[in-house]
Every structure is written in structure tokens, then in C-alpha cells.
Amino acid sequence: DGEEEVLTAEEKQEKDSIIKELTRRLSGPLADEHGNVPTGKDRPIAIEVDGPTHFYANSKRYTAYTKLKHRLLTRMGYKVLHVPFFEWRRLRGAKEREDYMRAKLQEEPTEWLDPED
């Protein structure tokens, strides 16, 4: 209705405390007290091992659930890397797998798992 809120000092302190607590709870475990999540090199890495259930039947297209999980983890401040089962199965031996994972760790994923989203 356009009226300015008038609060006592005690009410303002309680409101600020509630907002701070809600910000902390809703921002995720990596956020600071202001709700900011790590960015760039400070982000922890989450490695998602994508089995067949992460893809639609007979395709290499991620399911909506997997895309949502990726986006939520990214928004929480994680650098989310994916290891699809069909790529992993092609690798032969420990050396190829180690090289693959070293390359994965250099990737800079985006918030969106599928560029078409």
C-alpha cells in the first residue's frame, strides 16, 4: 500500500536476525553470512558419475532431474564435473582414466548442463 514500515529498535533487530538466518539457510552450505557463494578458483569440485539413469533411454541427453541437480549444485557454489558412463567405459587402463580425469579437472563448466536449456 506504499506505507513505510515503522519498527521499534527491537523489532528491527529481530527482522534483521530473521533475514540473516533465512539467507544463511537458503544459500546453501558454501555461502558466507551474506549469501555469497564461492566463485572461480575458490569453488570446491563435485564430480558427478553419470550412469545410464542420468540419460533418457537410448540417448546421450541428460534427464531433467540430472540437469536440475547440476544447476542447483552450481548455484550453491560447486564446480560440477560430469563423467558419463559411456565415456568412462571407452577408456582402457589406469593411464587413460587418469589422463581423462586430469583433463576433466581443467574444464570450466557452466551453470547449464545442456547449452540448449
C-alpha positions as CSV (number, residue, x, y, z in Angstrom):
1,D,0.0,0.0,0.0
2,G,3.0,2.3,-0.2
3,E,3.3,3.0,3.5
4,E,6.8,2.9,5.0
5,E,7.3,0.2,7.7
6,V,7.8,1.6,11.1
7,L,9.6,-0.6,13.5
8,T,10.9,-0.3,17.0
9,A,14.6,-0.9,17.5
10,E,13.8,-4.4,19.0
11,E,11.5,-5.2,16.0
12,K,14.2,-4.1,13.5
13,Q,16.8,-6.2,15.3
14,E,14.5,-9.2,15.2
15,K,13.7,-8.7,11.5
16,D,17.4,-8.3,10.6
17,S,18.2,-11.5,12.5
18,I,15.4,-13.4,10.7
19,I,16.6,-12.2,7.3
20,K,20.2,-13.2,8.1
21,E,19.1,-16.7,9.2
22,L,16.9,-17.2,6.2
23,T,19.7,-16.0,3.9
24,R,22.1,-18.5,5.5
25,R,19.6,-21.4,5.3
26,L,18.6,-20.8,1.7
27,S,22.0,-20.1,0.3
28,G,23.5,-23.5,0.9
29,P,26.4,-24.8,3.0
30,L,29.1,-22.9,1.0
31,A,27.7,-19.4,1.3
32,D,29.1,-16.8,3.6
33,E,26.9,-14.8,6.0
34,H,25.7,-12.5,3.2
35,G,24.6,-15.4,1.0
36,N,27.5,-15.2,-1.4
37,V,28.8,-18.5,-2.8
38,P,32.4,-19.1,-3.9
39,T,33.3,-18.3,-7.5
40,G,36.3,-19.0,-9.8
41,K,39.2,-21.0,-8.3
42,D,37.7,-20.9,-4.8
43,R,34.9,-23.3,-5.7
44,P,35.0,-26.8,-4.4
45,I,34.7,-29.6,-7.0
46,A,31.8,-32.0,-7.2
47,I,32.3,-34.9,-9.6
48,E,29.1,-36.4,-10.8
49,V,29.4,-40.0,-12.1
50,D,26.6,-40.2,-14.7
51,G,25.3,-43.7,-15.0
52,P,22.6,-44.8,-17.5
53,T,19.8,-43.4,-15.4
54,H,21.1,-39.9,-15.8
55,F,20.2,-40.0,-19.5
56,Y,17.0,-40.5,-21.4
57,A,16.5,-44.0,-22.9
58,N,18.7,-44.8,-25.9
59,S,20.3,-41.3,-25.9
60,K,23.1,-39.2,-24.6
61,R,20.7,-36.5,-23.5
62,Y,20.7,-35.7,-19.8
63,T,17.4,-36.1,-17.9
64,A,15.6,-33.1,-16.4
65,Y,16.5,-34.4,-12.9
66,T,20.2,-34.5,-13.7
67,K,20.1,-31.0,-15.3
68,L,18.3,-29.7,-12.2
69,K,20.8,-31.3,-9.8
70,H,23.7,-29.8,-11.9
71,R,22.2,-26.3,-11.7
72,L,21.4,-26.5,-8.0
73,L,25.0,-27.6,-7.2
74,T,26.4,-24.9,-9.4
75,R,24.2,-22.2,-7.8
76,M,25.4,-23.5,-4.4
77,G,29.0,-22.7,-5.4
78,Y,30.3,-26.1,-6.6
79,K,32.3,-26.6,-9.8
80,V,30.3,-29.6,-11.2
81,L,32.2,-32.0,-13.4
82,H,30.4,-34.9,-15.2
83,V,31.8,-38.3,-16.0
84,P,29.3,-40.0,-18.4
85,F,29.3,-43.8,-18.2
86,F,29.7,-44.2,-22.0
87,E,32.9,-42.1,-22.0
88,W,34.4,-43.9,-19.0
89,R,33.7,-47.3,-20.5
90,R,35.7,-46.4,-23.6
91,L,38.8,-45.8,-21.5
92,R,41.3,-48.7,-21.3
93,G,43.5,-48.9,-18.3
94,A,44.5,-46.7,-15.4
95,K,46.7,-44.4,-17.5
96,E,43.8,-43.4,-19.8
97,R,41.5,-43.0,-16.9
98,E,44.0,-40.8,-15.1
99,D,44.5,-38.6,-18.2
100,Y,40.8,-38.4,-18.7
101,M,40.3,-37.2,-15.1
102,R,43.2,-34.7,-15.3
103,A,41.5,-33.2,-18.4
104,K,38.1,-33.1,-16.6
105,L,39.6,-31.2,-13.7
106,Q,40.7,-28.5,-16.1
107,E,37.2,-28.0,-17.5
108,E,35.2,-24.8,-16.6
109,P,31.6,-25.9,-16.7
110,T,28.7,-23.5,-16.9
111,E,25.6,-23.3,-14.8
112,W,23.6,-25.0,-17.5
113,L,24.5,-28.6,-18.3
114,D,22.8,-28.5,-21.7
115,P,23.6,-25.5,-23.9
116,E,20.1,-25.7,-25.3
117,D,18.4,-25.0,-21.9
